[in-house]
Amino acid sequence: MAEEYVIVRRFTTEVEAELARAILESNGIAAAVLRDDGGGMLPAMSLLSAVRLVVAPADAETAREVLSAGDG
């Protein structure tokens, strides 16, 4: 059975999501960026839905805390 992931934050751009992913990974939290862009063939599709940053359920609370610390 595949492991499920939790969305910890949504972004309007892939750049913002990748920066947040890098921050989480530098804090020891594995993360992934999910986007709908037709497998790279239709980048404009990502304008229709948010770019999602996901982590394992066990890391969700810590990930949110790390990201919130950078908001201030």
Secondary structure, DSSP 8 states (H G I E B T S, - for coil): -----EEEEEESSHHHHHHHHHHHHHTT--EEEE--SGGGT-GGGGGTS-EEEEE-GGGHHHHHHHHHHTT-
